[in-house]
Amino acid sequence: MDREQGFAGVMAPVLTPFGEDGAPDADRFVEHCEWLLEQGCSALAPFGTTSEGPSLGLDERMELLEDVADTVDPALLMPGTGSPSLADAIALSQHAVDIGCGGVLVLPPYYFKSPTDDGLFRFYSELIEEVADNRLRLYLYNFPRMTAVPLSLDLIARLLTAYPDQIAGLKDSSGDIANTKAVISAFPSLEVFSGSEALLAETLAAGGAGCISASANVAAGPIRQLYDDLQSGSAGKSAARVAAIREAIQRQPLIPFLKAIVAHYREDAQWSVVRPPLETMPEDVAAAAIRALADEHGFAPRFA
Amino acid sequence: MDREQGFAGVMAPVLTPFGEDGAPDADRFVEHCEWLLEQGCSALAPFGTTSEGPSLGLDERMELLEDVADTVDPALLMPGTGSPSLADAIALSQHAVDIGCGGVLVLPPYYFKSPTDDGLFRFYSELIEEVADNRLRLYLYNFPRMTAVPLSLDLIARLLTAYPDQIAGLKDSSGDIANTKAVISAFPSLEVFSGSEALLAETLAAGGAGCISASANVAAGPIRQLYDDLQSGSAGKSAARVAAIREAIQRQPLIPFLKAIVAHYREDAQWSVVRPPLETMPEDVAAAAIRALADEHGFAPRFA
């Protein structure tokens, strides 16, 4: 595997804006993707958790991906293509490969609980065999708090042995840096991303590739600055700034607040809409929290 | 709401057979549906948990439903149409209503954890508003062990108040008879099903409608006998028989074992296949367990 072809750096799980008809809004979405890249994101991970990816329909995901690939180099896209349904995960992954996506980020099937490693191996294995395309670069998505299905080191080892050219990396949203380090240490060829900028320094120090972070949707610039500073070994100031922004953001319901921030600074209330089961933040609560971010942390992103 | 139009009795969450190409097998599926009705199932719940419903693709579910509706009166069908994706849940529910299904069984969105009742209300509410068809009869599917998203009495009350003509019932797979009774007692107009024949007696005694039970896939006859005996107040013998069969079945991995039983007695090994992340039982383990069912409990279903 040629690491040059892979992903690294700061990636954003792109927020999904909804139009007044309730459907994903392609124009707002593409505009946000472009902003994220301008701000320093090295690549984009649409349809992740922060994107409300699992709340989107099969067709919605495919159409939106085609829309963004018209503008953004698809090699920079790592869409979430997981589903409890193997058939749908295959269809989404095949579609992403067909339009040239640099990778796909694949949750384990998360309806049935306590699956065995054999069952999970077979899920990923059948996906890879059915997509049957050597352009497929699959990133495992470990997020036990949402899925209740952790991906074990044994499972990763088996998959990597069976499909060394397809299993390209892993996003670890476990929040457990010991697990992230164990994966990096056991599988040096994998591109491993932490799910949070808070763990970026330790992830990079251990040999990881970067982070795929929700906060990047509004703070891509500061997080990219942190990444660059970490690379050059002088990250004290940018680390403190990113930590302060993060701490303030995490006090609110994450996805609704990120959308409220974009809505506020773009002066576009429609941006604040989330899809059920999430709830849009009450306007006054969001406004107060946004004001606090600006007043206490001087954080006021410019989307112009 | 006219109870006569609704569901009651013993229903089966129909097992989904897969063909040699890995896709759902319509011929085997329809044959099994017909057998279940002949054996005494009052109606069928395809695409439930036992059906591996969440493992099936959007198109697979629609095509299979059309295939069975060609043979079975669609008024007798209550397909599972839930999905973490509101868009897909709407598409599946609309499709089921369009082909005349008597009801739809709808899981809450199960990716995001700890949703609020407001968020869940909005999920079901938008589904009902978007389907926008007064033939829609929605059965709530409460299965916290799989979804980690329990449906509260408050949520049910709000939905029933807002949509008295659409919210028709609830399947309670919580395994908590106190919860089942609380639902029945609070909402006498709802058709409430337990998720297990083990709780059928108590559910009926409390005023519930019946059970939707995995075991019915192989033991529909004995469970129907139990239901009839309970109605006439003399269920001792059939209750003991059903309990013994259930206890033996539950010792094995449930869905793979049910499929192994069908495969064995239909002399059709293809029937034993499950989709990842579940695992097909090793043939010798299944054979021994099937033999024990026959030898110790005289249980050997006839599928001819």
HADDOCK unambig.tbl for C-alpha pairs under 7 A between the chains (distance, minus, plus):
assign (segid A and resid 54 and name CA) (segid B and resid 84 and name CA) 5.93 0.50 0.50
assign (segid A and resid 54 and name CA) (segid B and resid 85 and name CA) 5.80 0.50 0.50
assign (segid A and resid 54 and name CA) (segid B and resid 111 and name CA) 6.67 0.50 0.50
assign (segid A and resid 55 and name CA) (segid B and resid 84 and name CA) 5.50 0.50 0.50
assign (segid A and resid 55 and name CA) (segid B and resid 85 and name CA) 3.80 0.50 0.50
assign (segid A and resid 55 and name CA) (segid B and resid 86 and name CA) 6.01 0.50 0.50
assign (segid A and resid 56 and name CA) (segid B and resid 85 and name CA) 5.09 0.50 0.50
assign (segid A and resid 56 and name CA) (segid B and resid 86 and name CA) 6.94 0.50 0.50
assign (segid A and resid 56 and name CA) (segid B and resid 87 and name CA) 6.29 0.50 0.50
assign (segid A and resid 57 and name CA) (segid B and resid 85 and name CA) 5.57 0.50 0.50
assign (segid A and resid 57 and name CA) (segid B and resid 87 and name CA) 4.90 0.50 0.50
assign (segid A and resid 57 and name CA) (segid B and resid 88 and name CA) 5.05 0.50 0.50
assign (segid A and resid 84 and name CA) (segid B and resid 54 and name CA) 5.92 0.50 0.50
assign (segid A and resid 84 and name CA) (segid B and resid 55 and name CA) 5.50 0.50 0.50
assign (segid A and resid 85 and name CA) (segid B and resid 54 and name CA) 5.80 0.50 0.50
assign (segid A and resid 85 and name CA) (segid B and resid 55 and name CA) 3.81 0.50 0.50
assign (segid A and resid 85 and name CA) (segid B and resid 56 and name CA) 5.09 0.50 0.50
assign (segid A and resid 85 and name CA) (segid B and resid 57 and name CA) 5.57 0.50 0.50
assign (segid A and resid 86 and name CA) (segid B and resid 55 and name CA) 6.01 0.50 0.50
assign (segid A and resid 86 and name CA) (segid B and resid 56 and name CA) 6.94 0.50 0.50
assign (segid A and resid 87 and name CA) (segid B and resid 56 and name CA) 6.30 0.50 0.50
assign (segid A and resid 87 and name CA) (segid B and resid 57 and name CA) 4.90 0.50 0.50
assign (segid A and resid 88 and name CA) (segid B and resid 57 and name CA) 5.05 0.50 0.50
assign (segid A and resid 109 and name CA) (segid B and resid 277 and name CA) 6.77 0.50 0.50
assign (segid A and resid 111 and name CA) (segid B and resid 54 and name CA) 6.67 0.50 0.50
assign (segid A and resid 111 and name CA) (segid B and resid 146 and name CA) 6.10 0.50 0.50
assign (segid A and resid 111 and name CA) (segid B and resid 147 and name CA) 6.80 0.50 0.50
assign (segid A and resid 112 and name CA) (segid B and resid 146 and name CA) 6.15 0.50 0.50
assign (segid A and resid 113 and name CA) (segid B and resid 146 and name CA) 6.24 0.50 0.50
assign (segid A and resid 115 and name CA) (segid B and resid 277 and name CA) 5.94 0.50 0.50
assign (segid A and resid 115 and name CA) (segid B and resid 278 and name CA) 6.63 0.50 0.50
assign (segid A and resid 119 and name CA) (segid B and resid 276 and name CA) 5.33 0.50 0.50
assign (segid A and resid 119 and name CA) (segid B and resid 277 and name CA) 4.15 0.50 0.50
assign (segid A and resid 119 and name CA) (segid B and resid 278 and name CA) 5.44 0.50 0.50
assign (segid A and resid 119 and name CA) (segid B and resid 279 and name CA) 5.69 0.50 0.50
assign (segid A and resid 120 and name CA) (segid B and resid 276 and name CA) 6.73 0.50 0.50
assign (segid A and resid 120 and name CA) (segid B and resid 277 and name CA) 5.22 0.50 0.50
assign (segid A and resid 122 and name CA) (segid B and resid 276 and name CA) 6.03 0.50 0.50
assign (segid A and resid 122 and name CA) (segid B and resid 277 and name CA) 6.95 0.50 0.50
assign (segid A and resid 123 and name CA) (segid B and resid 276 and name CA) 5.04 0.50 0.50
assign (segid A and resid 123 and name CA) (segid B and resid 277 and name CA) 5.82 0.50 0.50
assign (segid A and resid 146 and name CA) (segid B and resid 111 and name CA) 6.10 0.50 0.50
assign (segid A and resid 146 and name CA) (segid B and resid 112 and name CA) 6.16 0.50 0.50
assign (segid A and resid 146 and name CA) (segid B and resid 113 and name CA) 6.25 0.50 0.50
assign (segid A and resid 147 and name CA) (segid B and resid 111 and name CA) 6.80 0.50 0.50
assign (segid A and resid 276 and name CA) (segid B and resid 119 and name CA) 5.32 0.50 0.50
assign (segid A and resid 276 and name CA) (segid B and resid 120 and name CA) 6.71 0.50 0.50
assign (segid A and resid 276 and name CA) (segid B and resid 122 and name CA) 6.02 0.50 0.50
assign (segid A and resid 276 and name CA) (segid B and resid 123 and name CA) 5.05 0.50 0.50
assign (segid A and resid 277 and name CA) (segid B and resid 109 and name CA) 6.77 0.50 0.50
assign (segid A and resid 277 and name CA) (segid B and resid 115 and name CA) 5.93 0.50 0.50
assign (segid A and resid 277 and name CA) (segid B and resid 119 and name CA) 4.16 0.50 0.50
assign (segid A and resid 277 and name CA) (segid B and resid 120 and name CA) 5.23 0.50 0.50
assign (segid A and resid 277 and name CA) (segid B and resid 122 and name CA) 6.96 0.50 0.50
assign (segid A and resid 277 and name CA) (segid B and resid 123 and name CA) 5.84 0.50 0.50
assign (segid A and resid 278 and name CA) (segid B and resid 115 and name CA) 6.64 0.50 0.50
assign (segid A and resid 278 and name CA) (segid B and resid 119 and name CA) 5.45 0.50 0.50
assign (segid A and resid 279 and name CA) (segid B and resid 119 and name CA) 5.68 0.50 0.50
